[in-house]
Amino acid sequence: MKKTLLVLSLFMTTAAFAQYNVGYISAQPQIYHAPEHPSHAGFAQMATAQNVYPSNSYAFAEGDRPASDFPQAASPSLGDVARELKKEHTFVKKSTIVWVNQ
């Protein structure tokens, strides 16, 4: 109990001194001035294109590929999944004790 009161009193005195010593902080807002750069967003000629490929022979194509180009395994139907779960349920070990709360 004494430790709790000590910690509480230390906390309260710290809060009181923190509110009391705020007088040295100015209440005037600080206006932010962005640094000025003379060449920022200036107009200039575009650079020439540079080839980053190792050789000049490369393929370029545009467009969308149809979904048939990417075969996917057919998903089982919901009925097949339900039948499989029912088969698994028949093989699960059953409980031998039944508890009835009264």
C-alpha positions in Angstrom: 0.0 0.0 0.0 2.8 2.3 0.9 4.6 1.6 -2.4 1.4 2.4 -4.3 1.0 5.7 -2.5 4.6 6.6 -3.1 4.4 5.9 -6.9 1.1 7.8 -7.1 2.5 10.8 -5.3 5.6 10.8 -7.5 3.4 10.6 -10.6 1.2 13.5 -9.4 4.2 15.7 -8.5 5.8 15.1 -11.9 2.6 16.0 -13.6 2.3 19.2 -11.6 5.9 20.3 -12.3 5.4 19.5 -16.0 2.4 21.8 -16.2 4.0 24.5 -14.1 7.2 24.7 -16.2 5.5 25.1 -19.5 6.0 28.9 -19.3 9.3 28.9 -21.2 7.7 27.4 -24.4 6.3 30.1 -26.7 2.7 29.9 -27.6 3.3 31.5 -31.0 2.9 29.2 -34.0 6.1 28.2 -35.8 5.6 28.9 -39.6 7.3 26.4 -41.8 9.3 27.7 -44.8 10.3 25.2 -47.4 13.9 25.5 -48.6 14.2 27.1 -52.0 16.1 25.5 -54.8 16.6 27.5 -57.9 16.8 24.5 -60.3 13.9 22.7 -58.8 11.3 21.7 -61.5 13.2 23.6 -64.2 12.8 23.0 -67.9 15.4 21.0 -69.7 15.8 18.9 -72.9 15.0 15.2 -72.6 17.9 12.8 -72.6 18.5 10.4 -75.5 17.2 6.9 -75.2 19.6 4.3 -73.8 19.4 0.6 -74.6 19.7 -1.5 -71.4 19.4 -4.9 -73.2 22.6 -6.9 -73.8 21.9 -7.2 -77.5 19.8 -5.6 -80.1 17.6 -8.7 -80.7 14.7 -8.8 -78.3 10.9 -9.5 -78.6 8.2 -7.0 -77.9 4.5 -7.7 -77.8 1.3 -6.0 -76.6 -2.0 -7.4 -75.7 -3.8 -9.8 -73.4 -3.4 -13.5 -73.4 -6.6 -15.6 -73.1 -7.2 -17.6 -70.0 -7.0 -20.8 -72.0 -3.2 -20.3 -72.3 -3.0 -20.9 -68.6 -4.5 -24.3 -67.8 -5.7 -24.9 -64.3 -6.8 -28.0 -62.5 -10.6 -28.3 -62.4 -11.9 -27.7 -58.9 -14.1 -30.5 -57.5 -17.8 -29.8 -57.2 -19.4 -29.0 -53.8 -21.3 -32.3 -53.9 -18.1 -34.4 -54.4 -16.5 -32.6 -51.5 -19.5 -33.2 -49.2 -19.5 -37.0 -50.2 -15.8 -37.2 -49.4 -16.3 -35.6 -46.0 -19.2 -37.9 -45.2 -17.0 -40.9 -46.0 -14.2 -39.6 -43.7 -16.8 -39.1 -40.9 -17.8 -42.7 -41.0 -14.2 -43.8 -40.2 -13.7 -41.5 -37.3 -13.5 -43.2 -33.9 -16.7 -42.7 -31.9 -16.9 -41.8 -28.2 -17.7 -44.7 -25.8 -18.9 -42.4 -22.9 -21.9 -40.1 -23.1 -22.1 -37.4 -20.4 -25.5 -36.0 -19.6 -25.6 -32.9 -17.4 -28.6 -32.7 -15.1 
